[in-house]
Amino acid sequence: MEFHFDLENPLPTSTDNFPLLFHTETDHMPSKAYLQTLSNLSTRHQILSLILHFSHNFDPFSSYLAINYMDRFLSTQSIPDGKPWIFKLVAISCISLALKMMRKTEFSVSDFQDCGVILDSLSLERMEMLILGALKWRMRSINPFSFIKFFISFFEFKDQISTQALKDKATELIFKAHNDIKLLQFKPSIIAASALLCAADELFPVQLPFFRNSISTCEYVNKENLFYCYNAMQEVAAIDGYESVLNAASSSCTPTNVLDVQCFNSSTSENGEIRDLKRRKLGDLAN
């Protein structure tokens, strides 16, 4: 396969065709029943940990795309319990497809022959074809990064420095949130808008009410969904453990450790002080 794919511009033949992006973004999400039918959360947990572990030397955008493929695949396919080698095969196949799409680097099966993983090219190819079929060959995933340019125009900055600072912070938040299952229920565009608002809350708090009102009036934005997604994104932003997930992935040959720290931080962060802070900020957003 020969591709050249950019997460910020997923359309192959045109740029800035945002109406088309908004119209088709749900085609690149997990199925609506995913959160309800994902009875064994440990399956997603283990495969996600493996993706982060095996892709720590690659571009983080490639890891992000691989996780998108994983969630969309798991939302239509069940994986038998008690066969951890299948988890590894799915993780590596998602990474392989993401790298091929983005043409970021060359790799071989031997790159993944560590920590007990023994694969052959035929097994990898078969799993890739299974994933491609489940995704209906929609590999140019429309994702939150695809909408950053659209929503950042609502902020009407006069200088490039402020614009870039806001984009960089929002990008960091999107990366932090990409392994949180709560965010999977929201459209990519809503995640992008929420990330930008959370970034603005930190960098330009005085101007936040203007930014919030501007985005809320956008014809493509469901204000209620923005409300709840902003809440979830603020919780992600408050958890320190998210910041080191990718670094943790390279520190051990037991990839489940990658998310264990995150899960611990997630549970301990839900104290009264943080909840009160979120309520105040969400109250502002709803006004």
Phi and psi in degrees as GROMACS dihedral restraints (atoms count N, CA, C in turn):
[ dihedral_restraints ]
;  ai    aj    ak    al  type     phi  dphi    fc
    3     4     5     6     1  -119.2    20    10
    4     5     6     7     1   112.8    20    10
    6     7     8     9     1  -136.3    20    10
    7     8     9    10     1   164.1    20    10
    9    10    11    12     1  -142.6    20    10
   10    11    12    13     1   102.7    20    10
   12    13    14    15     1  -118.9    20    10
   13    14    15    16     1   136.2    20    10
   15    16    17    18     1  -122.2    20    10
   16    17    18    19     1   122.5    20    10
   18    19    20    21     1   -59.9    20    10
   19    20    21    22     1   -30.3    20    10
   21    22    23    24     1   -79.4    20    10
   22    23    24    25     1   -18.2    20    10
   24    25    26    27     1  -139.8    20    10
   25    26    27    28     1    77.2    20    10
   27    28    29    30     1   -75.8    20    10
   28    29    30    31     1   -16.4    20    10
   30    31    32    33     1   -75.5    20    10
   31    32    33    34     1   134.0    20    10
   33    34    35    36     1   -75.9    20    10
   34    35    36    37     1   -24.4    20    10
   36    37    38    39     1  -121.2    20    10
   37    38    39    40     1    -5.0    20    10
   39    40    41    42     1  -147.4    20    10
   40    41    42    43     1   161.4    20    10
   42    43    44    45     1  -122.7    20    10
   43    44    45    46     1   151.6    20    10
   45    46    47    48     1    58.9    20    10
   46    47    48    49     1    29.2    20    10
   48    49    50    51     1   -91.0    20    10
   49    50    51    52     1    69.7    20    10
   51    52    53    54     1   -68.1    20    10
   52    53    54    55     1   -36.1    20    10
   54    55    56    57     1   -55.2    20    10
   55    56    57    58     1   -39.4    20    10
   57    58    59    60     1   -67.1    20    10
   58    59    60    61     1   -39.9    20    10
   60    61    62    63     1   -60.8    20    10
   61    62    63    64     1   -47.4    20    10
   63    64    65    66     1   -64.2    20    10
   64    65    66    67     1   -35.3    20    10
   66    67    68    69     1   -71.2    20    10
   67    68    69    70     1   -31.5    20    10
   69    70    71    72     1  -110.7    20    10
   70    71    72    73     1     1.5    20    10
   72    73    74    75     1   -62.0    20    10
   73    74    75    76     1   -32.3    20    10
   75    76    77    78     1   -67.5    20    10
   76    77    78    79     1   -19.0    20    10
   78    79    80    81     1   -69.5    20    10
   79    80    81    82     1   -12.9    20    10
   81    82    83    84     1  -115.3    20    10
   82    83    84    85     1    23.0    20    10
   84    85    86    87     1  -110.0    20    10
   85    86    87    88     1   159.4    20    10
   87    88    89    90     1   -60.2    20    10
   88    89    90    91     1   158.9    20    10
   90    91    92    93     1   -59.7    20    10
   91    92    93    94     1   154.0    20    10
   93    94    95    96     1   -60.2    20    10
   94    95    96    97     1   -28.7    20    10
   96    97    98    99     1   -86.5    20    10
   97    98    99   100     1     1.7    20    10
   99   100   101   102     1   -56.8    20    10
  100   101   102   103     1   -49.8    20    10
  102   103   104   105     1   -66.2    20    10
  103   104   105   106     1   -30.3    20    10
  105   106   107   108     1   -81.3    20    10
  106   107   108   109     1   -31.9    20    10
  108   109   110   111     1   -97.0    20    10
  109   110   111   112     1    -7.1    20    10
  111   112   113   114     1   -78.7    20    10
  112   113   114   115     1    72.8    20    10
  114   115   116   117     1   -67.1    20    10
  115   116   117   118     1   -33.4    20    10
  117   118   119   120     1  -106.3    20    10
  118   119   120   121     1    89.9    20    10
  120   121   122   123     1   -64.6    20    10
  121   122   123   124     1   -22.1    20    10
  123   124   125   126     1   -65.3    20    10
  124   125   126   127     1   -26.5    20    10
  126   127   128   129     1   -62.6    20    10
  127   128   129   130     1   -51.1    20    10
  129   130   131   132     1   -62.6    20    10
  130   131   132   133     1   -42.0    20    10
  132   133   134   135     1   -57.0    20    10
  133   134   135   136     1   -46.5    20    10
  135   136   137   138     1   -70.0    20    10
  136   137   138   139     1   -43.6    20    10
  138   139   140   141     1   -67.9    20    10
  139   140   141   142     1   -40.7    20    10
  141   142   143   144     1   -61.2    20    10
  142   143   144   145     1   -43.1    20    10
  144   145   146   147     1   -60.6    20    10
  145   146   147   148     1   -40.8    20    10
  147   148   149   150     1   -65.6    20    10
  148   149   150   151     1   -40.8    20    10
  150   151   152   153     1   -60.3    20    10
  151   152   153   154     1   -46.8    20    10
  153   154   155   156     1   -63.4    20    10
  154   155   156   157     1   -38.1    20    10
  156   157   158   159     1   -67.1    20    10
  157   158   159   160     1   -49.1    20    10
  159   160   161   162     1   -77.1    20    10
  160   161   162   163     1   -18.2    20    10
  162   163   164   165     1  -106.2    20    10
  163   164   165   166     1    13.6    20    10
  165   166   167   168     1   -65.7    20    10
  166   167   168   169     1   -19.5    20    10
  168   169   170   171     1   -92.2    20    10
  169   170   171   172     1    -1.1    20    10
  171   172   173   174     1  -102.9    20    10
  172   173   174   175     1   171.5    20    10
  174   175   176   177     1   -57.1    20    10
  175   176   177   178     1   131.4    20    10
  177   178   179   180     1   -60.4    20    10
  178   179   180   181     1   -25.5    20    10
  180   181   182   183     1   -66.8    20    10
  181   182   183   184     1   -31.6    20    10
  183   184   185   186     1   -66.9    20    10
  184   185   186   187     1   -40.7    20    10
  186   187   188   189     1   -61.8    20    10
  187   188   189   190     1   -41.1    20    10
  189   190   191   192     1   -62.0    20    10
  190   191   192   193     1   -45.2    20    10
  192   193   194   195     1   -65.0    20    10
  193   194   195   196     1   -39.1    20    10
  195   196   197   198     1   -62.5    20    10
  196   197   198   199     1   -38.7    20    10
  198   199   200   201     1   -69.6    20    10
  199   200   201   202     1   -35.6    20    10
  201   202   203   204     1   -60.5    20    10
  202   203   204   205     1   -45.2    20    10
  204   205   206   207     1   -60.8    20    10
  205   206   207   208     1   -42.7    20    10
  207   208   209   210     1   -58.9    20    10
  208   209   210   211     1   -49.3    20    10
  210   211   212   213     1   -64.9    20    10
  211   212   213   214     1   -41.4    20    10
  213   214   215   216     1   -66.5    20    10
  214   215   216   217     1   -35.8    20    10
  216   217   218   219     1   -68.4    20    10
  217   218   219   220     1   -48.1    20    10
  219   220   221   222     1   -65.4    20    10
  220   221   222   223     1   -23.9    20    10
  222   223   224   225     1   -74.3    20    10
  223   224   225   226     1   -11.2    20    10
  225   226   227   228     1  -122.5    20    10
  226   227   228   229     1   -11.2    20    10
  228   229   230   231     1  -129.3    20    10
  229   230   231   232     1   142.0    20    10
  231   232   233   234     1  -100.4    20    10
  232   233   234   235     1   144.5    20    10
  234   235   236   237     1  -114.5    20    10
  235   236   237   238     1   128.2    20    10
  237   238   239   240     1   -64.3    20    10
  238   239   240   241     1   143.1    20    10
  240   241   242   243     1   -74.0    20    10
  241   242   243   244     1   160.8    20    10
  243   244   245   246     1    77.2    20    10
  244   245   246   247     1    11.2    20    10
  246   247   248   249     1  -129.5    20    10
  247   248   249   250     1    74.2    20    10
  249   250   251   252     1   -61.6    20    10
  250   251   252   253     1   -23.0    20    10
  252   253   254   255     1   -64.8    20    10
  253   254   255   256     1   -28.7    20    10
  255   256   257   258     1   -68.1    20    10
  256   257   258   259     1   -37.5    20    10
  258   259   260   261     1   -58.3    20    10
  259   260   261   262     1   -43.8    20    10
  261   262   263   264     1   -65.8    20    10
  262   263   264   265     1   -39.6    20    10
  264   265   266   267     1   -65.5    20    10
  265   266   267   268     1   -42.1    20    10
  267   268   269   270     1   -63.2    20    10
  268   269   270   271     1   -45.8    20    10
  270   271   272   273     1   -59.8    20    10
  271   272   273   274     1   -48.2    20    10
  273   274   275   276     1   -68.7    20    10
  274   275   276   277     1   -35.5    20    10
  276   277   278   279     1   -66.1    20    10
  277   278   279   280     1   -39.9    20    10
  279   280   281   282     1   -64.4    20    10
  280   281   282   283     1   -41.4    20    10
  282   283   284   285     1   -63.3    20    10
  283   284   285   286     1   -44.7    20    10
  285   286   287   288     1   -58.2    20    10
  286   287   288   289     1   -46.3    20    10
  288   289   290   291     1   -65.2    20    10
  289   290   291   292     1   -40.4    20    10
  291   292   293   294     1   -63.6    20    10
  292   293   294   295     1   -43.5    20    10
  294   295   296   297     1   -65.4    20    10
  295   296   297   298     1   -38.4    20    10
  297   298   299   300     1   -65.2    20    10
  298   299   300   301     1   -40.7    20    10
  300   301   302   303     1   -63.5    20    10
  301   302   303   304     1   -41.5    20    10
  303   304   305   306     1   -91.7    20    10
  304   305   306   307     1   -10.7    20    10
  306   307   308   309     1    50.5    20    10
  307   308   309   310     1    43.9    20    10
  309   310   311   312     1   -84.9    20    10
  310   311   312   313     1   -34.6    20    10
  312   313   314   315     1  -160.6    20    10
  313   314   315   316     1   158.3    20    10
  315   316   317   318     1   -91.2    20    10
  316   317   318   319     1   144.8    20    10
  318   319   320   321     1  -149.9    20    10
  319   320   321   322     1   166.8    20    10
  321   322   323   324     1  -136.5    20    10
  322   323   324   325     1   166.5    20    10
  324   325   326   327     1   -57.2    20    10
  325   326   327   328     1   -32.5    20    10
  327   328   329   330     1   -62.6    20    10
  328   329   330   331     1   -22.3    20    10
  330   331   332   333     1   -64.4    20    10
  331   332   333   334     1   -20.8    20    10
  333   334   335   336     1  -108.1    20    10
  334   335   336   337     1    10.3    20    10
  336   337   338   339     1   -87.0    20    10
  337   338   339   340     1    62.9    20    10
  339   340   341   342     1  -137.6    20    10
  340   341   342   343     1   168.1    20    10
  342   343   344   345     1    52.8    20    10
  343   344   345   346     1    38.1    20    10
  345   346   347   348     1    83.5    20    10
  346   347   348   349     1     5.7    20    10
  348   349   350   351     1   -85.7    20    10
  349   350   351   352     1   119.2    20    10
  351   352   353   354     1  -123.5    20    10
  352   353   354   355     1   112.1    20    10
  354   355   356   357     1  -126.0    20    10
  355   356   357   358     1   159.9    20    10
  357   358   359   360     1  -125.9    20    10
  358   359   360   361     1   158.9    20    10
  360   361   362   363     1   -60.2    20    10
  361   362   363   364     1   -35.2    20    10
  363   364   365   366     1   -66.8    20    10
  364   365   366   367     1   -43.4    20    10
  366   367   368   369     1   -62.2    20    10
  367   368   369   370     1   -41.1    20    10
  369   370   371   372     1   -64.3    20    10
  370   371   372   373     1   -43.0    20    10
  372   373   374   375     1   -64.4    20    10
  373   374   375   376     1   -40.9    20    10
  375   376   377   378     1   -64.1    20    10
  376   377   378   379     1   -43.0    20    10
  378   379   380   381     1   -66.9    20    10
  379   380   381   382     1   -38.1    20    10
  381   382   383   384     1   -58.9    20    10
  382   383   384   385     1   -42.7    20    10
  384   385   386   387     1   -66.4    20    10
  385   386   387   388     1   -36.3    20    10
  387   388   389   390     1   -64.8    20    10
  388   389   390   391     1   -42.2    20    10
  390   391   392   393     1   -66.3    20    10
  391   392   393   394     1   -43.8    20    10
  393   394   395   396     1   -58.6    20    10
  394   395   396   397     1   -40.8    20    10
  396   397   398   399     1   -65.3    20    10
  397   398   399   400     1   -42.6    20    10
  399   400   401   402     1   -64.5    20    10
  400   401   402   403     1   -33.5    20    10
  402   403   404   405     1   -87.0    20    10
  403   404   405   406     1     2.5    20    10
  405   406   407   408     1    54.6    20    10
  406   407   408   409     1    34.0    20    10
  408   409   410   411     1    60.3    20    10
  409   410   411   412     1    20.6    20    10
  411   412   413   414     1   -88.8    20    10
  412   413   414   415     1    81.9    20    10
  414   415   416   417     1   -94.6    20    10
  415   416   417   418     1   -16.6    20    10
  417   418   419   420     1   -84.5    20    10
  418   419   420   421     1    72.6    20    10
  420   421   422   423     1   -62.6    20    10
  421   422   423   424     1   125.6    20    10
  423   424   425   426     1   -79.9    20    10
  424   425   426   427     1   125.0    20    10
  426   427   428   429     1  -140.6    20    10
  427   428   429   430     1   174.0    20    10
  429   430   431   432     1   -56.1    20    10
  430   431   432   433     1   -35.4    20    10
  432   433   434   435     1   -63.3    20    10
  433   434   435   436     1   -24.4    20    10
  435   436   437   438     1   -67.8    20    10
  436   437   438   439     1   -18.1    20    10
  438   439   440   441     1  -110.1    20    10
  439   440   441   442     1    -1.6    20    10
  441   442   443   444     1   -59.5    20    10
  442   443   444   445     1   -46.6    20    10
  444   445   446   447     1   -61.4    20    10
  445   446   447   448     1   -38.7    20    10
  447   448   449   450     1   -64.8    20    10
  448   449   450   451     1   -51.6    20    10
  450   451   452   453     1   -75.2    20    10
  451   452   453   454     1   -28.4    20    10
  453   454   455   456     1   -67.7    20    10
  454   455   456   457     1   -20.7    20    10
  456   457   458   459     1   -68.6    20    10
  457   458   459   460     1   -20.6    20    10
  459   460   461   462     1   -71.6    20    10
  460   461   462   463     1   -16.1    20    10
  462   463   464   465     1   -83.4    20    10
  463   464   465   466     1   -19.8    20    10
  465   466   467   468     1    52.5    20    10
  466   467   468   469     1    46.3    20    10
  468   469   470   471     1   -70.6    20    10
  469   470   471   472     1   147.2    20    10
  471   472   473   474     1   -92.0    20    10
  472   473   474   475     1   -15.3    20    10
  474   475   476   477     1  -125.8    20    10
  475   476   477   478     1   148.7    20    10
  477   478   479   480     1   -70.3    20    10
  478   479   480   481     1   -28.7    20    10
  480   481   482   483     1   -62.3    20    10
  481   482   483   484     1   -46.6    20    10
  483   484   485   486     1   -65.1    20    10
  484   485   486   487     1   -41.2    20    10
  486   487   488   489     1   -60.3    20    10
  487   488   489   490     1   -46.0    20    10
  489   490   491   492     1   -67.1    20    10
  490   491   492   493     1   -38.9    20    10
  492   493   494   495     1   -61.9    20    10
  493   494   495   496     1   -43.0    20    10
  495   496   497   498     1   -65.7    20    10
  496   497   498   499     1   -42.7    20    10
  498   499   500   501     1   -63.3    20    10
  499   500   501   502     1   -42.9    20    10
  501   502   503   504     1   -63.4    20    10
  502   503   504   505     1   -42.3    20    10
  504   505   506   507     1   -67.8    20    10
  505   506   507   508     1   -41.7    20    10
  507   508   509   510     1   -63.4    20    10
  508   509   510   511     1   -40.2    20    10
  510   511   512   513     1   -60.4    20    10
  511   512   513   514     1   -43.5    20    10
  513   514   515   516     1   -59.4    20    10
  514   515   516   517     1   -42.5    20    10
  516   517   518   519     1   -67.3    20    10
  517   518   519   520     1   -38.5    20    10
  519   520   521   522     1   -63.8    20    10
  520   521   522   523     1   -41.6    20    10
  522   523   524   525     1   -62.7    20    10
  523   524   525   526     1   -40.5    20    10
  525   526   527   528     1   -61.4    20    10
  526   527   528   529     1   -37.7    20    10
  528   529   530   531     1   -85.4    20    10
  529   530   531   532     1    -9.2    20    10
  531   532   533   534     1   -72.5    20    10
  532   533   534   535     1    -9.5    20    10
  534   535   536   537     1  -108.5    20    10
  535   536   537   538     1    10.2    20    10
  537   538   539   540     1   -94.9    20    10
  538   539   540   541     1   116.8    20    10
  540   541   542   543     1   -64.9    20    10
  541   542   543   544     1   -24.2    20    10
  543   544   545   546     1   -62.9    20    10
  544   545   546   547     1   -29.2    20    10
  546   547   548   549     1   -76.6    20    10
  547   548   549   550     1   -13.4    20    10
  549   550   551   552     1   -68.3    20    10
  550   551   552   553     1   -18.5    20    10
  552   553   554   555     1   -77.9    20    10
  553   554   555   556     1   -13.0    20    10
  555   556   557   558     1  -100.2    20    10
  556   557   558   559     1   148.4    20    10
  558   559   560   561     1   -64.6    20    10
  559   560   561   562     1   150.5    20    10
  561   562   563   564     1   -54.4    20    10
  562   563   564   565     1   -37.5    20    10
  564   565   566   567     1   -65.0    20    10
  565   566   567   568     1   -37.9    20    10
  567   568   569   570     1   -69.2    20    10
  568   569   570   571     1   -37.3    20    10
  570   571   572   573     1   -63.3    20    10
  571   572   573   574     1   -42.1    20    10
  573   574   575   576     1   -62.0    20    10
  574   575   576   577     1   -47.2    20    10
  576   577   578   579     1   -62.6    20    10
  577   578   579   580     1   -41.5    20    10
  579   580   581   582     1   -65.9    20    10
  580   581   582   583     1   -40.7    20    10
  582   583   584   585     1   -63.3    20    10
  583   584   585   586     1   -41.0    20    10
  585   586   587   588     1   -65.6    20    10
  586   587   588   589     1   -40.0    20    10
  588   589   590   591     1   -66.9    20    10
  589   590   591   592     1   -40.2    20    10
  591   592   593   594     1   -64.5    20    10
  592   593   594   595     1   -39.7    20    10
  594   595   596   597     1   -64.7    20    10
  595   596   597   598     1   -41.3    20    10
  597   598   599   600     1   -65.5    20    10
  598   599   600   601     1   -35.8    20    10
  600   601   602   603     1   -59.7    20    10
  601   602   603   604     1   -35.5    20    10
  603   604   605   606     1   -83.2    20    10
  604   605   606   607     1   -39.8    20    10
  606   607   608   609     1   -92.8    20    10
  607   608   609   610     1   -36.4    20    10
  609   610   611   612     1  -134.9    20    10
  610   611   612   613     1    60.5    20    10
  612   613   614   615     1   -60.4    20    10
  613   614   615   616     1   -32.8    20    10
  615   616   617   618     1   -64.7    20    10
  616   617   618   619     1   -33.8    20    10
  618   619   620   621     1   -90.3    20    10
  619   620   621   622     1    -2.1    20    10
  621   622   623   624     1   -56.3    20    10
  622   623   624   625     1   -43.9    20    10
  624   625   626   627     1   -57.1    20    10
  625   626   627   628     1   -40.3    20    10
  627   628   629   630     1   -64.2    20    10
  628   629   630   631     1   -45.7    20    10
  630   631   632   633     1   -61.4    20    10
  631   632   633   634     1   -44.0    20    10
  633   634   635   636     1   -61.5    20    10
  634   635   636   637     1   -47.1    20    10
  636   637   638   639     1   -65.7    20    10
  637   638   639   640     1   -36.8    20    10
  639   640   641   642     1   -64.3    20    10
  640   641   642   643     1   -47.3    20    10
  642   643   644   645     1   -69.6    20    10
  643   644   645   646     1   -36.9    20    10
  645   646   647   648     1   -64.1    20    10
  646   647   648   649     1   -25.2    20    10
  648   649   650   651     1   -87.7    20    10
  649   650   651   652     1    -2.3    20    10
  651   652   653   654     1   -64.0    20    10
  652   653   654   655     1   135.9    20    10
  654   655   656   657     1   -63.6    20    10
  655   656   657   658     1   -22.2    20    10
  657   658   659   660     1   -91.1    20    10
  658   659   660   661     1    -4.4    20    10
  660   661   662   663     1  -103.1    20    10
  661   662   663   664     1   124.6    20    10
  663   664   665   666     1   -85.0    20    10
  664   665   666   667     1   113.9    20    10
  666   667   668   669     1   -62.5    20    10
  667   668   669   670     1   -37.3    20    10
  669   670   671   672     1   -65.8    20    10
  670   671   672   673     1   -43.6    20    10
  672   673   674   675     1   -64.9    20    10
  673   674   675   676     1   -38.0    20    10
  675   676   677   678     1   -61.1    20    10
  676   677   678   679     1   -41.1    20    10
  678   679   680   681     1   -55.2    20    10
  679   680   681   682     1   -52.4    20    10
  681   682   683   684     1   -72.9    20    10
  682   683   684   685     1   -36.9    20    10
  684   685   686   687     1   -67.5    20    10
  685   686   687   688     1   -40.0    20    10
  687   688   689   690     1   -59.3    20    10
  688   689   690   691     1   -40.3    20    10
  690   691   692   693     1   -59.9    20    10
  691   692   693   694     1   -49.7    20    10
  693   694   695   696     1   -63.0    20    10
  694   695   696   697     1   -40.0    20    10
  696   697   698   699     1   -66.6    20    10
  697   698   699   700     1   -37.2    20    10
  699   700   701   702     1   -64.2    20    10
  700   701   702   703     1   -37.0    20    10
  702   703   704   705     1   -65.2    20    10
  703   704   705   706     1   -41.1    20    10
  705   706   707   708     1   -61.7    20    10
  706   707   708   709     1   -43.5    20    10
  708   709   710   711     1   -63.2    20    10
  709   710   711   712     1   -26.8    20    10
  711   712   713   714     1   -85.2    20    10
  712   713   714   715     1    -8.5    20    10
  714   715   716   717     1   -96.3    20    10
  715   716   717   718     1   113.3    20    10
  717   718   719   720     1   -64.7    20    10
  718   719   720   721     1   -30.5    20    10
  720   721   722   723     1   -61.6    20    10
  721   722   723   724     1   -27.2    20    10
  723   724   725   726     1   -63.7    20    10
  724   725   726   727     1   -27.5    20    10
  726   727   728   729     1   -67.2    20    10
  727   728   729   730     1   -26.4    20    10
  729   730   731   732     1  -110.2    20    10
  730   731   732   733     1    15.3    20    10
  732   733   734   735     1   -59.2    20    10
  733   734   735   736     1   -48.8    20    10
  735   736   737   738     1   -66.0    20    10
  736   737   738   739     1   -37.2    20    10
  738   739   740   741     1   -66.8    20    10
  739   740   741   742     1   -40.0    20    10
  741   742   743   744     1   -63.1    20    10
  742   743   744   745     1   -28.6    20    10
  744   745   746   747     1   -61.7    20    10
  745   746   747   748     1   -29.0    20    10
  747   748   749   750     1   -93.5    20    10
  748   749   750   751     1     0.9    20    10
  750   751   752   753     1   -92.6    20    10
  751   752   753   754     1    -9.3    20    10
  753   754   755   756     1  -152.8    20    10
  754   755   756   757     1   153.8    20    10
  756   757   758   759     1   -91.5    20    10
  757   758   759   760     1    17.2    20    10
  759   760   761   762     1  -118.0    20    10
  760   761   762   763     1    85.0    20    10
  762   763   764   765     1   -58.2    20    10
  763   764   765   766     1   -22.5    20    10
  765   766   767   768     1   -63.6    20    10
  766   767   768   769     1   -20.2    20    10
  768   769   770   771     1   -63.3    20    10
  769   770   771   772     1   -24.4    20    10
  771   772   773   774     1   -57.8    20    10
  772   773   774   775     1   -44.1    20    10
  774   775   776   777     1   -96.8    20    10
  775   776   777   778     1   -10.3    20    10
  777   778   779   780     1   -61.6    20    10
  778   779   780   781     1   -42.0    20    10
  780   781   782   783     1   -63.3    20    10
  781   782   783   784     1   -41.9    20    10
  783   784   785   786     1   -60.5    20    10
  784   785   786   787     1   -46.8    20    10
  786   787   788   789     1   -63.8    20    10
  787   788   789   790     1   -38.2    20    10
  789   790   791   792     1   -62.6    20    10
  790   791   792   793     1   -47.1    20    10
  792   793   794   795     1   -63.9    20    10
  793   794   795   796     1   -36.4    20    10
  795   796   797   798     1   -62.8    20    10
  796   797   798   799     1   -42.1    20    10
  798   799   800   801     1   -73.3    20    10
  799   800   801   802     1   -39.0    20    10
  801   802   803   804     1   -76.2    20    10
  802   803   804   805     1   -17.9    20    10
  804   805   806   807     1   -78.9    20    10
  805   806   807   808     1   -12.4    20    10
  807   808   809   810     1   -85.4    20    10
  808   809   810   811     1    58.1    20    10
  810   811   812   813     1   -98.2    20    10
  811   812   813   814     1   172.1    20    10
  813   814   815   816     1   -61.6    20    10
  814   815   816   817     1   -35.8    20    10
  816   817   818   819     1   -63.7    20    10
  817   818   819   820     1   -44.9    20    10
  819   820   821   822     1   -68.9    20    10
  820   821   822   823     1   -40.1    20    10
  822   823   824   825     1   -61.5    20    10
  823   824   825   826     1   -41.0    20    10
  825   826   827   828     1   -63.7    20    10
  826   827   828   829     1   -39.4    20    10
  828   829   830   831     1   -62.2    20    10
  829   830   831   832     1   -43.0    20    10
  831   832   833   834     1   -64.9    20    10
  832   833   834   835     1   -40.1    20    10
  834   835   836   837     1   -61.3    20    10
  835   836   837   838     1   -41.0    20    10
  837   838   839   840     1   -64.5    20    10
  838   839   840   841     1   -44.1    20    10
  840   841   842   843     1   -69.1    20    10
  841   842   843   844     1   -37.6    20    10
  843   844   845   846     1   -70.1    20    10
  844   845   846   847     1   -32.3    20    10
  846   847   848   849     1   -61.9    20    10
  847   848   849   850     1   -38.2    20    10
  849   850   851   852     1   -65.7    20    10
  850   851   852   853     1   -40.7    20    10
  852   853   854   855     1   -65.7    20    10
  853   854   855   856     1   -34.9    20    10
  855   856   857   858     1   -75.4    20    10
  856   857   858   859     1   -19.7    20    10
